[in-house]
Amino acid sequence: MTTIRQAAATSTRRHTALPKARILVEALPWLTRHRGRTVVIKFGGNAMVDDELKAAFAQDVVFLHHAGLRPVVVHGGGPQISAQLERFGIPSQFTAGLRVTSPEAMDVVRMVLAGQVQRELVGLLNAHGPLAVGMTGEDAHTLTATRHYATVDGRPVDIGRVGEVTAVDTGAVKALLDDGRIPVVSSVARGDDGGVFNVNADTAAAALAAGLGAETLMVLTDVEGLYADWPHSDDVISRLTASELEAMLPDLASGMVPKMEGCLHAVRNGVSTARVIDGRVQHAILLEIFTDDGIGTMVVPDGADEGEVAGE
């Protein structure tokens, strides 16, 4: 009787372990394809404020690192900035999907991004080993920006200390990657006027991905991906070309515009794929990179071969 029970227990363990083995086998071609490649990840949305999602994000990034990829994290801090501005009695205002940033608000943005959000994220990553190093776009002139004007009804609108990236110096980021570190970059840029600019994190991530010649740009957001006909349908577009995306931009909701413009900039400037994924899903990054189905929306350059992009 004991032998029968032991055999039954062994059989149960095998059946439990088999799906895990299949998952690992499914990941093998993706691990082979992406090993040694740079992946830029824009960290944002609910993943920034939910403790379980933050922990899962850190695990994903560390997994990428140990799997032989070269992850770079770029982050903003919208919810944290809004909360801190409220404490200081400074109103939050958005125009064309971008935060209006007065000089007073810029001081708060800089403090929150570099002193709060970044430190927490670096701490979460370094709980798994001495891996992450925090920096801002100001450091080593990594990002240089000029004043960005929002477009409203076809006219330029001044939204304060909001920057448009004009130059990228990847030297410091590459040095960290070559040293086996995970750079964590706050979306603050050196101003060409001697000041400092708040840069939309989607825009900053796209500029850095292009400068690094990254394999992939991944943008975490609070939706499943790019919807084909929102709000009439919740069908998500799984793949589209740069030209197809460009044609859709004028009709997108304002909050999606910086994300999709960033994806478009990336794939038109040397990045192989840009992906918008649902950061509300735990381990969304691993699901997107290492499974056959993936999740979210992938943007590819015009003329990209589907099999080649898919890693088949």
Secondary structure, 3 states (H helix, E strand, C coil): CHHHHHHHHHHHHHHHHHHHHHHHHHHHHHHHHHCCCEEEEEECHHHHCCHHHHHHHHHHHHHHHHCCCEEEEEECCHHHHHHHHHHCCCCCCEECCEECECHHHHHHHHHHHHHHHHHHHHHHHHCCCCCEEEEECCHHHCEEEEEEEEEECCEEEEEEEEEEEEEECCHHHHHHHHCCCEEEEECEEEECCCCEEECCHHHHHHHHHHHHCCCEEEEEECCCCCECCCCCCCCECCEEEHHHHHHHHHHCCCCCHHHHHHHHHHHCCCCCEEEEEECCCCCHHHHHHHCCCCCCEEEECCCCCHHHHHCC
